């Protein structure tokens, strides 16, 4: 998305004259983007009424729990906007996930930072720059390039403004770190989360061979503390058999569904020819079948028309799919069960990773923080809070030396990719300007003789397709490299991708474009007069800001409205649904699957926009104005999607938020360095610029020291849980129970079962009983004092906006944020099988899938169920063929037979 915008803007910039983009050039970007955004917004408003599944699935999808759904959105345009804003952002925390809530907070934070930056810089720097006497016109009058050499004393204004604004950015980063730490502690200490298996389980990687023993592990961490130990095993052979069985099962399900449809279509065709008169000689009727009279389907479908497939593509033997799949499943099932028993008993090759579950969260935290082995990189790195469904099992076998090699190799590859990605981008750009290319590359001149329409495709459509492919490849490649580096979980992959993708965008979208823009605009003048290089660069680097104004306009208007419209997703769901959804399972999967967000690629896009605006805050402040609007538009679009459309599939416990905050500081450093460079260039022409230069260098040293000190203080709290809050949480829970007149039960006790008959919700589901409504969320978010809590005291005056902002230690502390955390006061409970198999490889616990076929009026499905259930479970409930022989399922019921309750590990 971002790179396509950059490509188009750079191409336009290359076609412009030597003059910098003026107000008219800005309008040529703004007006089309605004019109496109308005059109997409109107389409969204119209389509959301009739396509509820695409635009409001979280209001009714049956696979979501009631507390995970959002309230129905009114159809009126202003009504649904007001209804959406009546829900605070913390509603997302209660009903979605902490990651989703923090992403909205990040977008709002970035918008606030840039808005405050506008308030600081506009009144000071606009008059200073506009009257600088540099001879610039229109938009460039507002940048530092308009300051004449004789007026370099004005650089002091830029210097001190930078001090104020960048200090404010670091204050906000520090404040948000404190907020996240308190929110994370409240979230992880909540009973519903503290009693989860994942919160009490630590993964140790690179375990030595002698410690791959359950009894030794128990002795190491204390037999009275360790509840379960899972040693990872080599399941390669078992995985292949399970994959073959499941593949055969899906082939069988698809083939039987196809046979049912073929038989009923043939019957309908025959009845139509007979004038809808039933033939007693061929009609079984009433959904019954007679074994003695043969297959019901055989009466309507010839043997040669039954579903078949080749065992090998194109050249393999053709077999009857139904008969082959039944025999294949019958052969593989006992083999799989035998191998699964061996893995459960530990009679298999062990790999160097161990999951250790403790009785208490405090014991798990103690083991997580301890030094487990005397040798470096052994039993390390270790992880806590891993959801078993997010574990990358193939990476658990990696030894410490292999992990080092993998990480070094993948990091080197990504660095090379970041540096040299401009080459394929330049090639695509050259194709779009094929006339210039054929003048210099003689063997391509044959293109000039091809028909005009072919040449139009080559210069217009082909570059667009190639650029789209390049754009789509970047996240895919980075995620692949992150997995190859040895990351043990999907959350760890997203955190790695976030770092790499941000570095990629910073280099390709900012540094390359800025330097190329500045260099190409002055290269001829420098060749003619080398002594003018310094002043020319000082004047032209700020002009690159006009490119980013256009970039932010397109991002904020076009892509935020596109995120609401989701036109590609809507079209694909309709087209692909009709073409590919040939079984009830596929239809249900498309209906119930919600779009997820890849945190590792979502955050860097917004972080880059904010960082660019911060970089140009004191060089060309106008960028921040457009950045403020653009980021708020993204906030609005993603707020709607997180409330009504998308779902969180990967849980990073909010760590992407702190990564994003740290990446914002990169913009601060580049801004300081750019100002130092500009002041240094200016000092060559006028010695008065030496003063701002020295002051900015001093400020850079101060910022670096503060940042190091802040990270040193925050790092332990970002990774670990403090001991003092354990006792405080227990006392608070006891006080809450006493206030309700119920006896207190320690959720971190040995008995981790919930009271009989109670319904326990996952910590990210938002269930907190009757008092967990929007009113409570609103009150907590506004800082209303809870009399049951000792902080703040009831006698204290009501805090105002500034007091709450500058005192997060008091009004956004653990006690306040504890009221926002979902989960209530009940502990999680698990079935015995779930506890036993929590961290077993999925292949070890895999069971034959339940097949689901549609019921039909002539009884083909009933006969197939009777024959197939001998080798694999199968049902035809809640799915049927309508009068047009189209597959339907009971949408009103919402939960089909194949639905499986997801366990909140």
C-alpha positions in Angstrom: 0.0 0.0 0.0 2.6 2.5 1.1 5.1 1.6 -1.6 2.6 1.9 -4.4 1.8 5.4 -3.2 5.5 6.3 -3.1 6.0 4.9 -6.6 3.2 7.0 -8.0 4.2 10.2 -6.2 7.9 9.8 -7.2 6.9 9.2 -10.8 4.8 12.4 -10.7 7.6 14.3 -9.0 10.1 13.3 -11.7 7.8 14.8 -14.3 7.6 18.1 -12.5 9.7 21.1 -13.3 12.6 22.3 -11.3 10.3 24.3 -9.1 9.1 22.8 -5.9 5.5 21.6 -5.6 3.3 24.7 -5.0 -0.1 25.0 -3.6 -1.6 24.2 -6.9 0.4 20.9 -7.0 -0.8 20.1 -3.5 -4.4 20.6 -4.7 -3.9 18.3 -7.6 -3.2 15.6 -5.0 -5.8 16.6 -2.5 -8.8 17.0 -4.7 -8.7 13.6 -6.5 -7.9 11.9 -3.1 -10.8 13.7 -1.4 -13.2 12.8 -4.2 -12.1 9.1 -4.1 -12.5 9.1 -0.4 -16.0 10.6 -0.5 -17.1 8.1 -3.2 -15.8 5.2 -1.1 -17.4 6.5 2.0 -20.8 6.9 0.3 -20.5 3.3 -1.1 -19.7 2.1 2.4 -22.7 3.8 3.9 -25.0 2.3 1.2 -23.5 -1.2 1.2 -23.3 -1.6 5.0 -27.1 -1.8 5.2 -27.4 -4.7 2.8 -24.1 -6.5 3.4 -24.2 -7.0 7.1 -21.9 -10.0 7.0 -19.1 -7.9 5.5 -19.5 -4.6 7.5 -21.0 -5.7 10.8 -20.2 -9.4 11.4 -19.3 -8.9 15.1 -22.9 -8.0 15.9 -24.3 -11.4 15.2 -21.7 -14.1 14.2 -22.7 -17.3 16.0 -19.2 -18.5 16.7 -18.6 -15.3 18.8 -19.6 -15.4 22.4 -22.3 -12.9 23.4 -19.8 -10.9 25.4 -17.5 -10.7 22.4 -20.1 -9.2 20.1 -20.6 -5.5 19.5 -24.1 -4.0 19.9 -26.2 -3.7 16.8 -25.3 -0.6 14.8 -28.2 1.7 13.6 -28.7 2.0 9.9 -29.0 5.8 9.8 -25.7 7.5 8.8 -25.4 9.8 11.8 -27.0 7.3 14.1 -24.4 4.7 13.7 -21.6 7.2 14.0 -23.1 8.5 17.2 -23.6 4.9 18.4 -20.0 4.0 17.7 -18.7 7.0 19.6 -20.9 6.3 22.6 -18.7 3.2 23.1 -15.4 4.2 24.6 -12.2 2.7 23.4 -12.1 0.6 26.5 -15.1 -1.3 25.1 -12.6 -2.8 22.6 -10.4 -3.9 25.5 -13.4 -5.6 27.2 -14.8 -7.3 24.1 -11.9 -7.7 21.7 -8.3 -7.9 23.0 -5.6 -5.8 24.6 -3.7 -5.6 21.4 -6.7 -4.1 19.6 -7.3 -1.6 22.3 -3.7 -0.5 22.4 -3.6 -0.1 18.6 -6.5 2.4 18.8 -4.7 4.1 21.6 -1.6 4.3 19.5 -3.4 5.9 16.6 -5.0 8.4 18.9 -1.7 9.1 20.7 0.1 9.8 17.4 -2.7 12.2 16.3 -2.5 14.0 19.7 1.3 14.3 19.5 1.1 15.8 16.1 -1.7 18.1 17.0 0.2 19.4 20.0 3.2 19.8 17.7 1.1 22.0 15.4 0.1 24.1 18.4 3.8 24.5 19.4 5.4 25.0 16.0 2.9 26.9 13.9 2.7 30.1 16.0 6.5 30.3 16.3 8.0 28.9 13.1 5.5 30.0 10.5 6.2 33.7 11.0 9.9 33.1 11.4 10.1 31.1 8.2 7.7 33.2 6.2 9.7 36.4 6.8 13.1 34.7 6.4 13.9 36.5 3.1 14.9 33.3 1.2 12.8 34.1 -1.8 10.7 30.9 -1.6 7.1 31.0 -2.7 3.8 29.4 -1.6 4.2 26.4 0.6 8.0 26.6 0.7 7.7 30.0 2.5 6.7 28.0 5.6 9.8 25.8 5.7 13.3 26.5 7.0 14.5 26.7 3.4 13.1 30.3 3.2 15.6 31.6 5.7 18.3 33.7 4.0 22.0 33.3 4.9 22.0 36.7 6.5 19.1 35.6 8.7 20.6 32.4 10.2 20.1 33.9 13.7 16.5 32.7 13.3 17.8 29.2 13.7 17.6 29.7 17.4 13.8 29.7 17.1 14.0 26.3 15.4 16.5 25.0 18.0 14.4 25.9 21.1 11.1 24.8 19.4 12.7 21.5 18.7 13.7 21.3 22.4 10.1 21.8 23.5 8.4 19.6 21.0 10.9 16.6 21.1 10.8 16.8 24.9 7.0 16.6 24.8 7.3 13.5 22.5 9.6 11.8 25.0 7.3 12.8 27.8 4.4 11.1 26.0 6.5 8.0 25.2 7.5 7.7 28.9 3.9 8.4 30.0 2.5 5.7 27.7 5.1 3.2 28.9 3.9 3.7 32.4 0.3 3.4 31.3 1.1 0.1 29.4 3.0 -1.3 32.4 0.1 -0.6 34.7 -2.5 -2.0 32.2 -0.3 -5.1 31.6 0.0 -5.8 35.3 -3.7 -5.3 35.9 -4.4 -7.6 33.0 -2.0 -10.4 33.9 -3.0 -10.3 37.6 -6.7 -10.5 36.9 -8.0 -13.9 38.2 -9.3 -14.9 34.8 -5.9 -14.5 33.3 -3.7 -15.5 36.3 -5.5 -18.9 36.4 -4.9 -19.6 32.7 -2.6 -22.5 31.9 -0.5 -20.2 29.7 0.1 -17.7 32.5 1.4 -20.5 34.6 3.5 -22.2 31.9 7.1 -21.4 30.9 8.7 -22.6 27.7 12.4 -23.3 28.0 14.3 -23.7 24.6 17.8 -25.0 23.9 17.5 -27.5 26.7 20.4 -29.9 27.1 19.9 -33.6 26.5 20.5 -34.6 30.1 17.6 -32.3 31.3 15.1 -33.7 28.8 13.6 -35.7 31.7 10.4 -34.9 33.5 11.7 -35.9 36.9 14.8 -33.8 36.7 12.8 -30.8 35.6 10.5 -31.3 38.6 13.4 -31.6 40.9 15.0 -28.4 39.4 12.0 -26.2 40.0 10.5 -27.9 43.0 8.1 -30.9 43.0 5.6 -29.1 45.1 5.5 -26.2 42.6 5.5 -28.0 39.2 2.1 -29.4 38.1 2.9 -30.7 34.5 5.9 -31.1 32.3 5.6 -31.5 28.5 8.8 -32.4 26.6 8.5 -31.7 22.9 9.0 -34.7 20.6 9.9 -35.1 17.0 6.5 -35.6 15.3 7.6 -35.3 11.7 6.4 -38.8 10.7 3.2 -38.5 12.8 2.4 -35.1 11.2 2.7 -36.5 7.7 0.2 -39.3 8.5 -2.2 -36.9 10.2 -2.0 -34.6 7.2 -2.7 -37.5 4.9 -5.7 -38.6 6.9 -7.2 -35.2 7.2 -6.6 -34.6 3.4 -8.4 -37.8 2.6 -11.2 -36.8 5.0 -11.7 -33.5 3.3 -11.6 -35.2 -0.1 -14.2 -37.7 1.1 -16.4 -34.9 2.4 -16.2 -33.0 -0.9 -16.8 -36.1 -3.0 -19.8 -37.2 -1.0 -21.3 -33.7 -1.2 -20.7 -33.6 -4.9 -22.4 -37.0 -5.3 -25.4 -35.8 -3.3 -25.7 -32.7 -5.5 -25.3 -34.7 -8.8 -27.9 -37.3 -7.7 -30.5 -34.7 -6.8 -29.9 -32.6 -9.9 -30.3 -35.7 -12.1 -33.5 -36.6 -10.2 -34.8 -33.0 -10.6 -34.0 -33.1 -14.3 -35.8 -36.4 -14.7 -38.9 -35.2 -12.8 -39.0 -32.1 -15.0 -39.0 -34.2 -18.1 -41.9 -36.3 -16.6 -43.9 -33.2 -15.8 -43.0 -33.4 -12.1 -44.7 -36.8 -11.8 -43.0 -39.2 -9.4 -41.9 -42.5 -10.8 -42.7 -45.2 -8.2 -40.1 -47.6 -9.8 -37.2 -45.2 -9.2 -38.3 -43.1 -6.2 -37.3 -44.2 -2.7 -38.8 -41.2 -1.1 -39.0 -39.9 2.5 -35.3 -39.9 2.8 -35.0 -43.7 3.2 -32.8 -46.2 1.5 -32.9 -49.9 1.0 -29.6 -51.7 1.3 -30.9 -54.7 -0.7 -31.8 -52.5 -3.7 -28.4 -51.0 -4.0 -27.1 -47.4 -3.7 -29.6 -44.6 -3.9 -27.1 -42.4 -5.7 -26.5 -45.2 -8.3 -30.1 -44.8 -9.5 -29.3 -41.2 -10.6 -25.6 -41.1 -11.2 -23.7 -43.4 -13.5 -20.6 -45.0 -12.2 -18.4 -43.1 -14.6 -19.8 -39.8 -13.4 -19.0 -40.5 -9.7 -16.3 -38.2 -8.2 -12.8 -39.3 -9.1 -9.3 -38.1 -8.8 -5.7 -39.1 -9.7 -3.3 -40.3 -7.0 -0.6 -38.2 -8.7 -1.2 -35.0 -10.6 -1.8 -35.7 -14.3 0.0 -39.0 -14.5 -1.4 -40.9 -11.5 -4.0 -43.6 -11.5 -7.6 -42.5 -11.5 -9.6 -43.8 -8.5 -13.1 -43.4 -7.2 -12.6 -40.7 -4.5 -15.2 -42.0 -2.0 -14.0 -45.6 -2.0 -10.4 -44.6 -2.0 -10.8 -42.1 0.8 -12.7 -44.5 3.0 -10.0 -47.2 2.6 -7.2 -44.6 3.2 -8.8 -43.3 6.4 -9.3 -46.9 7.6 -5.7 -47.7 7.0 -4.2 -44.5 8.5 -6.4 -44.2 11.7 -4.9 -47.2 13.6 -1.4 -46.3 12.6 -1.9 -42.8 13.9 -3.5 -43.9 17.1 -0.5 -46.3 17.8 2.0 -43.5 17.1 0.1 -41.0 19.3 0.2 -43.5 22.2 4.0 -43.7 21.9 4.4 -40.0 21.9 2.2 -39.6 24.9 4.3 -42.2 26.7 7.5 -40.4 25.8 8.6 -43.3 23.6 9.8 -41.0 20.8 12.7 -38.8 19.9 12.9 -35.8 22.2 13.7 -32.3 21.0 15.4 -29.5 23.0 12.3 -27.7 24.4 10.3 -28.2 27.6 7.0 -26.7 28.7 6.7 -26.5 32.5 3.4 -25.7 34.1 3.3 -24.5 37.7 0.5 -24.5 40.2 0.9 -20.7 40.8 1.5 -17.8 38.5 4.1 -16.5 41.0 6.1 -19.7 40.7 6.0 -19.5 36.9 7.2 -15.9 37.1 10.0 -16.9 39.4 11.2 -19.6 37.1 10.8 -17.3 34.1 13.1 -14.7 35.8 15.6 -17.1 37.1 18.9 -18.3 35.5 18.1 -21.9 34.6 21.5 -23.1 33.3 25.1 -22.4 34.0 26.1 -22.2 30.3 25.2 -19.2 28.1 22.3 -19.6 25.7 21.2 -22.9 27.3 17.6 -23.2 28.5 17.3 -19.7 26.9 15.5 -17.8 25.5 12.4 -18.7 27.6 8.8 -17.5 27.2 5.8 -17.3 29.4 2.1 -16.8 28.4 2.3 -18.7 25.2 -1.0 -19.9 23.8 -0.5 -23.5 22.5 -2.4 -22.6 19.3 0.3 -20.0 18.5 3.3 -22.1 19.0 5.5 -22.8 16.0 6.3 -26.4 16.8 8.9 -26.9 14.1 11.1 -24.3 15.8 11.2 -26.0 19.2 13.9 -28.5 18.0 16.4 -25.7 17.3 19.6 -25.8 19.4 21.4 -22.8 20.7 24.1 -22.7 18.1 21.6 -23.2 15.3 19.5 -20.4 16.6 22.5 -18.0 16.5 23.2 -19.1 12.9 19.6 -18.8 11.8 19.1 -15.3 13.3 22.4 -14.0 11.9 21.6 -15.4 8.4 18.0 -14.0 8.3 19.1 -10.6 9.7 21.8 -10.4 7.0 19.2 -11.3 4.4 16.7 -8.7 5.6 19.4 -6.0 5.8 20.4 -6.7 2.2 16.8 -6.7 1.2 16.2 -3.3 2.8 19.3 -1.8 1.0 18.7 -3.3 -2.4 14.9 -3.4 -2.7 15.2 -0.1 -4.6 16.5 -2.1 -7.6 13.4 -4.0 -8.5 11.3 -0.9 -7.7 13.5 1.1 -10.2 13.1 -1.6 -12.8 9.3 -1.4 -12.5 9.5 2.4 -12.7 11.6 2.1 -15.9 9.0 -0.2 -17.5 6.4 2.5 -16.9 8.6 4.9 -18.9 9.4 2.5 -21.7 10.1 5.2 -24.3 13.1 6.5 -22.5 14.2 2.9 -21.8 14.2 1.8 -25.4 16.3 4.9 -26.4 19.1 3.6 -24.2 18.6 -0.2 -24.3 18.8 -1.1 -28.0 17.6 -4.7 -27.8 14.3 -3.5 -26.4 13.5 -1.3 -29.4 11.3 -4.0 -30.8 8.7 -2.8 -28.3 8.3 0.4 -30.3 6.9 -1.6 -33.3 4.3 -3.6 -31.4 0.6 -2.5 -31.6 -0.4 0.4 -29.5 -2.7 -1.5 -27.3 0.0 -4.0 -26.4 2.4 -1.1 -25.6 -0.3 0.4 -23.5 -0.6 -2.8 -21.5 3.2 -2.9 -21.0 3.5 0.7 -19.9 0.3 0.9 -17.9 -1.1 -2.4 -16.6 2.2 -4.4 -16.3 4.0 -1.9 -14.0 0.9 -1.7 -11.8 0.7 -5.5 -11.5 4.4 -5.8 -10.8 4.4 -3.1 -8.2 1.4 -4.7 -6.5 3.3 -8.0 -6.4 6.4 -6.3 -5.0 4.3 -4.6 -2.3 2.6 -7.9 -1.4 5.9 -9.8 -1.2 7.5 -7.6 1.5 5.3 -8.8 4.5 5.3 -12.4 3.2 9.1 -12.4 3.0 9.6 -10.8 6.3 7.3 -13.2 8.1 9.0 -16.2 6.4 12.4 -14.9 7.6 11.1 -14.3 11.1 9.9 -17.9 11.3 13.2 -19.2 9.9 15.1 -17.1 12.5 13.8 -19.5 15.1 10.9 -17.6 16.7 8.9 -20.1 18.8 5.4 -18.4 18.5 3.4 -16.3 16.1 3.5 -13.4 18.6 7.3 -13.5 18.5 7.1 -13.5 14.7 4.9 -10.4 14.7 7.3 -8.5 17.0 10.3 -9.4 14.8 8.4 -8.4 11.7 7.4 -5.1 13.3 11.1 -4.2 13.7 12.1 -5.3 10.3 9.2 -3.8 8.4 9.6 -0.4 10.2 13.3 -0.4 9.2 12.4 -1.3 5.6 9.8 1.5 5.3 12.1 4.0 7.0 14.8 3.4 4.5 12.7 2.8 1.4 9.9 5.3 2.0 11.8 8.0 3.8 15.5 8.0 3.5 15.7 6.9 -0.2 13.0 9.3 -1.3 14.2 12.2 0.7 17.8 11.9 -0.3 17.0 11.2 -3.9 14.6 14.1 -4.0 17.1 16.5 -2.6 20.1 15.2 -4.6 18.4 15.1 -8.0 17.0 18.6 -7.6 20.5 20.1 -7.0 22.9 17.8 -8.8 23.2 20.0 -11.9 23.8 23.1 -9.9 26.4 21.4 -7.8 28.3 20.2 -10.9 28.3 23.8 -12.3 29.3 25.4 -8.9 30.7 22.9 -6.4 31.1 25.6 -3.8 27.4 26.1 -3.6 26.7 22.5 -2.5 26.2 23.2 1.2 23.7 26.0 0.7 21.9 24.2 -2.1 21.3 21.1 0.0 20.2 23.2 3.0 17.6 24.8 0.8 16.4 21.7 -1.0 16.2 19.0 1.7 13.3 20.8 3.4 11.5 20.9 0.0 11.2 17.1 0.1 8.6 17.7 2.8 6.1 18.6 0.1 6.3 15.0 -1.2 5.3 13.7 2.3 2.4 16.1 2.4 1.0 14.4 -0.7 1.9 11.0 0.7 0.0 11.6 3.9 -2.9 13.0 2.0 -3.2 9.9 -0.1 -2.7 7.6 2.9 -5.1 9.4 5.2 -7.9 9.9 2.7 -7.8 7.0 0.2 -6.6 4.2 2.4 -8.6 5.0 5.5 -11.8 5.1 3.4 -10.6 2.0 1.6 -10.2 0.3 5.0 -13.9 1.0 5.7 -15.2 0.0 2.3 -13.2 -3.2 2.0 -14.3 -3.5 -1.6 -11.8 -6.2 -2.6 -12.9 -8.3 0.4 -16.5 -7.9 -0.5 -16.0 -8.8 -4.2 -13.8 -11.8 -3.4 -16.2 -13.1 -0.8 -19.1 -13.0 -3.3 -17.1 -14.4 -6.3 -14.9 -16.9 -4.5 -17.8 -18.0 -2.3 -19.8 -19.0 -5.4 -16.8 -20.6 -7.1 -15.1 -22.4 -4.3 -17.6 -23.0 -1.5 -18.8 -26.5 -2.6 -19.4 -28.0 0.9 -21.2 -26.9 4.0 -17.9 -26.7 5.9 -16.5 -24.2 3.4 -19.6 -22.1 3.4 -19.6 -22.0 7.2 -15.9 -21.2 7.4 -16.3 -18.3 5.1 -19.3 -17.1 7.0 -17.8 -17.4 10.5 -14.1 -16.4 9.8 -13.4 -12.8 10.7 -10.5 -10.8 9.2 -7.5 -10.7 11.5 -4.8 -8.0 11.7 -1.1 -8.6 11.3 0.2 -6.4 14.1 3.8 -6.6 12.7 2.8 -4.9 9.5 0.0 -2.6 10.7 1.9 -0.7 13.3 4.9 0.3 11.1 2.7 2.1 8.5 1.3 4.4 11.2 4.6 4.7 13.0 6.3 5.9 9.8 3.7 8.5 9.1 4.1 9.9 12.6 7.9 9.7 12.5 8.0 11.6 9.2 5.9 14.3 10.6 8.1 14.5 13.7 11.2 14.6 11.5 9.8 17.6 9.6 8.3 19.2 12.7 10.9 22.0 12.9 12.0 21.9 9.2 8.5 22.1 7.5 5.8 22.2 10.2 3.0 22.0 7.7 3.6 18.2 7.4 2.3 17.8 11.0 -1.0 19.4 10.2 -1.8 16.9 7.5 -0.4 14.1 9.6 -2.8 14.9 12.4 -5.8 14.7 10.1 -4.5 11.6 8.3 -3.8 9.6 11.5 -7.2 10.5 13.0 -8.9 9.3 9.8 -7.1 6.0 10.3 -8.2 6.0 13.9 -11.8 6.4 12.9 -11.6 3.6 10.2 -9.8 1.1 12.5 -12.1 1.9 15.4 -15.1 0.9 13.3 -13.4 -2.2 12.0 -12.3 -3.4 15.5 -15.7 -2.7 16.9 -17.7 -4.4 14.1 -15.6 -6.3 11.6 -12.2 -7.7 12.5 -10.9 -10.1 15.1 -7.6 -10.6 16.9 -6.0 -13.9 16.0 -2.5 -13.3 17.5 -2.0 -12.2 21.1 1.2 -10.2 21.8 -0.1 -8.9 25.2 0.4 -5.4 23.9 4.1 -5.6 23.2 3.7 -4.2 19.7 2.5 -1.0 21.4 5.8 -0.5 23.3 7.7 -1.3 20.1 5.7 1.3 18.3 6.5 3.9 21.0 10.2 3.1 20.8 10.1 3.5 17.0 8.6 6.9 17.4 11.8 8.1 19.1 13.7 7.2 15.8 11.8 10.2 14.3 13.0 12.4 17.1 16.6 11.4 16.6 16.5 11.8 12.8 14.9 15.2 13.4 17.7 16.3 15.7 20.3 15.0 13.3 18.7 16.8 10.4 18.7 20.1 12.3 22.3 19.6 13.3 23.2 19.0 9.7 21.3 22.0 8.5 22.8 24.2 11.2 26.3 22.8 10.3 25.7 23.7 6.7 24.5 27.1 7.6 27.4 27.8 9.9 29.7 27.6 6.9 28.0 30.6 5.5 27.2 32.5 8.7 29.0 31.9 12.0 25.8 32.8 14.0 24.5 29.3 13.1 27.2 27.8 15.3 25.1 28.7 18.4 22.1 26.6 17.4 24.4 23.9 16.3 26.1 23.6 19.7 22.8 23.7 21.5 21.3 20.9 19.4 24.3 18.7 19.9 24.0 19.3 23.7 20.3 18.4 23.4 21.1 15.2 21.5 23.4 14.1 24.2 20.7 14.8 26.9 18.1 12.9 24.9 20.3 9.9 24.4 21.1 9.8 28.2 17.4 10.2 29.1 16.3 7.5 26.7 18.9 5.0 28.0 17.9 5.7 31.6 14.2 5.4 30.7 14.7 2.0 28.9 16.8 0.7 31.8 14.1 1.6 34.3 11.2 0.3 32.2 12.6 -2.9 30.7 12.2 -5.1 33.8 8.6 -4.0 34.2 7.8 -4.6 30.6 8.9 -8.3 30.9 8.2 -9.3 34.5 5.5 -9.0 37.1 6.4 -7.3 40.4 6.1 -9.2 43.7 4.4 -6.5 45.7 1.3 -6.5 43.5 0.7 -10.2 44.1 -0.2 -9.6 47.8 -2.0 -6.4 46.9 -4.2 -8.2 44.3 -5.0 -10.9 46.7 -6.1 -8.4 49.4 -8.2 -6.5 46.8 -9.9 -9.6 45.6 -10.7 -10.5 49.2 -12.2 -7.1 49.8 -14.3 -7.3 46.6 -15.6 -10.7 47.7 -16.4 -9.5 51.2 -18.3 -6.5 49.7 -20.4 -9.0 47.8 -20.9 -11.2 50.9 -19.1 -14.1 49.3 -16.3 -16.1 50.8 -12.9 -15.4 49.1 -11.1 -18.1 47.2 -7.6 -17.5 46.1 -7.6 -17.8 42.3 -3.9 -18.7 42.5 -4.5 -21.6 44.8 -4.0 -25.3 44.0 -7.7 -25.7 43.2 -8.1 -24.0 39.8 -11.6 -25.1 39.2 -14.5 -22.6 39.1 -17.5 -22.9 41.3 -20.0 -25.5 40.3 -22.4 -24.2 37.7 -20.6 -21.0 37.0 -19.6 -19.8 33.5 -16.1 -18.7 33.2 -15.0 -16.4 30.4 -11.5 -15.8 29.0 -9.7 -12.7 30.2 -10.0 -11.1 26.8 -13.7 -11.8 26.3 -15.0 -9.1 28.5 -17.2 -11.1 30.9 -17.3 -9.5 34.3 -20.8 -10.2 35.4 -23.7 -7.7 35.5 -21.5 -4.8 36.5 -19.3 -5.1 33.4 -21.2 -2.7 31.2 -20.4 0.4 29.2 -21.4 2.6 32.2 -18.7 1.0 34.3 -16.1 1.3 31.6 -17.0 4.9 31.0 -16.7 5.7 34.7 -13.4 4.0 35.0 -12.0 5.7 31.9 -13.0 9.1 33.2 -11.3 8.6 36.5 -14.3 8.3 38.7 -13.3 7.3 42.2 -14.2 3.8 43.3 -14.9 3.9 47.1 -13.9 0.3 47.5 -10.3 1.2 46.4 -7.9 3.0 48.6 -6.5 5.1 45.7 -7.4 7.9 45.1 -9.0 8.7 48.4 -12.7 9.9 48.4 -11.7 13.1 50.2 -9.5 14.2 47.4 -10.8 16.8 45.0 -12.1 15.6 41.6 -9.2 15.6 39.2 -9.2 17.9 36.1 -7.9 17.1 32.6 -4.4 18.5 33.3 -4.1 16.8 36.6 -4.9 13.4 35.1 -2.6 14.0 32.2 0.5 15.0 34.2 -0.1 12.5 37.0 -0.5 9.1 35.3 1.2 7.6 38.4 -2.0 8.5 40.3 -4.9 8.5 37.9 -3.7 5.8 35.5 -2.1 3.6 38.1 -2.7 -0.1 38.7 -5.7 0.5 40.9 -7.5 2.6 38.3 -6.7 0.4 35.3 -7.7 -2.7 37.3 -11.3 -1.5 36.8 -10.9 -1.6 33.1 -9.6 -5.2 32.8 -12.1 -7.8 31.8 -12.6 -11.2 33.3 -14.3 -10.6 36.7 -13.2 -12.3 39.8 -13.6 -15.9 38.7 -10.8 -18.3 37.9 -10.6 -20.3 34.7 -11.5 -24.0 34.7 -10.5 -26.7 32.2 -11.7 -30.2 31.3 -9.1 -32.8 32.4 -8.3 -33.6 28.8 -7.5 -30.0 28.1 -5.1 -29.8 31.0 -3.5 -33.0 30.1 -2.9 -32.2 26.4 -2.5 -28.4 26.6 1.1 -28.3 25.3 1.2 -31.6 23.4 1.9 -31.2 19.7 -1.5 -30.9 17.8 -0.6 -34.1 15.8 -0.4 -36.0 19.1 -4.0 -35.0 20.1 -5.5 -34.9 16.6 -8.7 -36.9 16.1 -10.4 -37.7 12.8 -12.5 -34.7 11.8 -16.3 -34.8 11.8 -17.4 -34.8 8.2 -20.4 -32.6 7.4 -22.6 -33.2 4.3 -26.0 -31.8 3.3 -29.2 -33.7 3.8 -31.2 -34.4 0.7 -34.8 -35.5 0.0 -34.0 -38.7 -1.7 -31.8 -40.1 1.0 -28.3 -40.2 -0.6 -26.9 -38.4 2.5 -28.5 -40.8 4.9 -26.9 -43.8 3.0 -23.5 -42.1 2.8 -23.6 -41.4 6.6 -24.4 -45.1 7.3 -21.5 -46.3 5.1 -18.9 -43.7 6.0 -19.4 -43.6 9.8 -17.8 -47.1 9.9 -14.4 -45.4 9.4 -14.9 -41.7 10.4 -17.5 -39.6 12.1 -20.0 -38.0 9.8 -23.3 -36.1 10.0 -25.9 -34.5 7.7 -27.5 -32.4 10.4 -28.2 -28.6 10.0 -27.3 -28.7 6.3 -29.5 -29.4 3.3 -30.2 -29.0 -0.4 -32.9 -26.5 -1.3 -35.3 -26.9 -4.2 -32.6 -25.6 -6.6 -30.1 -28.2 -5.3 -28.0 -25.4 -3.7 -26.3 -26.2 -0.4 -27.7 -24.3 2.6 -27.1 -24.6 6.3 -29.0 -23.5 9.4 -27.7 -20.0 9.8 -30.3 -19.1 12.5 -28.8 -21.8 14.7 -25.4 -20.3 14.3 -23.4 -23.2 15.5 -23.1 -26.2 13.2 -22.2 -29.8 14.2 -18.5 -29.2 13.3 -18.2 -26.2 15.6 -15.6 -26.7 18.3 -15.4 -24.6 21.5 -12.1 -22.8 21.6 -10.3 -23.2 24.9 -8.8 -20.1 26.3 -5.4 -21.4 27.3 
